[in-house]
C-alpha cells in the first residue's frame, strides 16, 4: 500500500507562517514533498522563506492582516488554486486584566477579530474556490483552552472564548463543506513552546508527560490533515496535548 501521508504536487496555504507552529508546519509540509507553499502573516516571513527556498521548495509570501475581510479576499485571489490550507494565525495577550483594565474590551475585540473572525473571513473565500475545483482540505488551529478553559491562570477569557468559537466553527463548517468535497478539521494544541507562551508559567510537573509540547508536534498532525491519508476526516478536532485533556 502506498504511503498516503504525501503532499507531492499539492499547493498549501499557511497563515501565521512566521510564528512557531506556522513555520514548523511549513517545514513539515516541505519534508512531505509539498508542491508549493503560500505563506501569509501580518509580519515579515523572510527567515522561513529563505530556509524553504534553500531546500528548493517553491514558496510565495504575502504580508497581510488576516483579521480583515479585504485582506483575506486579496490573499486568496493572489494565491491561486489551493489544495489545502492551515490557519495558524492567532494572538494571546497576557498583560491585560479583564476585571480591572479599562481598555480590556478593545483587546477582547482584537483577539476575536484575529482568532475567530479571521478564520471565518478565510473560509468564506476558500470554500467556494475549493468547491469549484472539486474539493480541498482546511485545518483550523484551536486550543486546549477552548476545550477546558486553559492550563495557566494568566490566560485571559478573550483567548479562551475565541478558541472555543474556532472549535464550534469547525463543526459548523464541516457539515456544510463536506457535501462539496471540502474537509474542514482542526487541532486543539496544549501549551506549545513558542514565542506566544515564552512568558507564561505552566505547572509542568502536573502534566502527564512532564513538559509542554514543541511546535513540530502540532506541525506533523497539521500536515497529515492536508494529505490524502486524511480523506475521511471531516469535523474532527485532534487533541494534541500530551494527555492534559482527554475527551
N, C-alpha and C positions, 0 to 999 in steps of 0.2 A: 504494500500500500504506500502511495506517495505521501510524503510529509506535507500536510496541508497548512502548516504554520509557515507560510511562504508569501512574501509580499512582492515577488518579482513582477515588474511591469505596472504595479499599482501607483496611482498618484494620490498622495495623502496630505491633507491639511492638518497642521498642528498649531493651535493657538496657545498663547502663553509660552512660546517657544524659547524665550530667554530664561525662563525660570528653571528650577531644579528638575521637576517632573517633566516639563515640556522638552527640555534639552535631552534628558535621559531617554524619553520616548523617541526623539529623533534618532538617537544613536541606535536604539533597539530596532527601529524600522530599517535603518541603513544596514544593520547586521543581517536582517532577514531579506535583503535584496530589493528594497523598495525601488520602484521605477523613478519616482520623483517626489520630493518633499516641498510643500508650500508652507513656509513658516510665517507666523504673524505674532506680533507683540506690540504693546504700547511703547516699548523702549527698543534700543538698538539690539541687533542679534549678531553682531559681527563675529564674535568668538565661535558660536556654534556653526554659523555659515562657513567660516574659514575651515573649521575642523572637518565638516562634512565634505566640502569641496576638495580638501586634501586627500580624501578617500575616494574621489571621483564619483561622489553622489550628486546627482542633478538636484539643485535646490534653488528656490527663489525666496526672497524675504520681503514682507510687507509690514511697514510700521504704521499702526492704526490704533484707534481707541475702540476696542471691541464692545464697549458698553453702548455705543451709538449705532442706531439702526442704519444710518447712511454709510458708516464705515464698513459694517458687515456686508451691505449690498455691494459696495465698491470692491471689497476684498473678493467675494465670490465671483463677481463679474470678471475680475482680473485673473483669478486663479485658473479658470478654465475647467474642463471636466475633471471631477474628483470621484475616486472610488471609495474613499473613507475620510473621516475627519475625527480628530480628538481635540476636545475643548478643555484645555488645561488652564486657561487664564482665570485668575482669581486673586482676591486680596483678603487679608485678615488683620485689620488694625487691632492693636492690643492696648494702646495707651489710653483710650477713652474710657470713662466710667459712665455706664448707661444710667446710673442713678443720679449723678451729680453734674456731669458735663453739660453745660447749656447748649453746646454745639453738637451734641451726640446725634440728634435727629438728622443733621446734614450728613454725618458719617454713615448713618444707617442707610440713607438713600443711595450714597455712593457704593456701599457694599452690595446692596441689592441690584443696583444698575450693572455692576461688573459681574457678580457671581451668578445672578439669576436672569436678569433681563438680557444680558449679553448672550448667553446660550439660546435664549428664545429668539433674539434677532438672528443669530447664526443659523439656527434650524429653519427659521422662516425662509431663508434664502437657499439653504441646502436641500431641503426636502423636495421642492418642485423640480430642481435641476437633477437630483439623483433619480427621482421617479421617472423623469422623461428619458433617462438613459437606461432604465430597466432595473435600477436598484443601487444600493450602496450601504455603507456602514457608518454609524455615528456613535461616538463614545463621549459621554459627559462625565466629568470628574466631580463626584460628590464628596462626602466626608463621613468619617465615623461620627462626627459631631451631629450630622443630620440623622443618624441612627439612634444615638444615646445621649445627646446633649453635650458632647465634648469630653475630653480627658484631662483638661487643665482648667483650674478655676478662673484663670485670667482671660480665657476665650470669651468674647462678648456675644450677646444674644443675636446681634445682626448677622454674624457669620453662621451661627447655628441655624437661624431661620432661613438664610439664603441657601444653605446646603440641603436642608430638608425640602426646600422648594425644588431644588435640582432633582432630587430623587422622585418627587411627585411628577415633575415634568417628564422624566424618563418614562415613567409608566404611562402617562397620558399620550406622549408622542408615539411610543411603541405600538399602541393599539391602533393608531391612525396611520402609521407609516408602513407597518408590516404588509398590509394588503397591496401596497405599491412596490414591494420588494426592498424597502429601506429598513434596515435593522438598527434600532436605537437601544443602546445598552449603557451601562455606567460602571464606575468603580468608586467604592467608598473607602479611601485610604484611612488608616490610622495615622498617628503622628509620624511624619517623614522628615528626615534630616535635610532641610532646605533652608534658604535664606529666610523664608517666611517664619520658620519655627526656631531660628537661631537664638532668639532672646527669651524663649518660653521654657519654663522648668516643667519637666514631666517626671512623675514618680516611677522611673524605670524599674525599680525593684519590685513594683506591684504588677508589672507586665508579665504575661506568660513566658515570653522569650527573653525578658530581661533587658530589652533595648527598644528603641524606636526604629522605624524602617528606613531604608535607603531609597533614593529616587528610582533606581533601577528595578526595585521590587514592585513598583507601580508601572513602570515603563513596559516591562515584558507582558503583563496581562493586557495593557492597552494595545500593544502591537498585536497580540493574539486576537483581540476583538475586532481588529481591522483585517484579519486574514480569512481565507476560505474555511479554516478549521472552526470558525465561529458562525457558520452558516445557519445554525438552528437556534442561535441566541437572539431573543427579542424581549426587551423589557427586563433583562437581568441586571442586577447590581451586584458586582463582585465585592465581597467584604475582604479587603486585603489589609489586615490589621494585626497580624501576629497572634490572634486568639483573644484580643481585647474584647471583641464583641462577637457573639455567635447568635445568628438569627434562627 
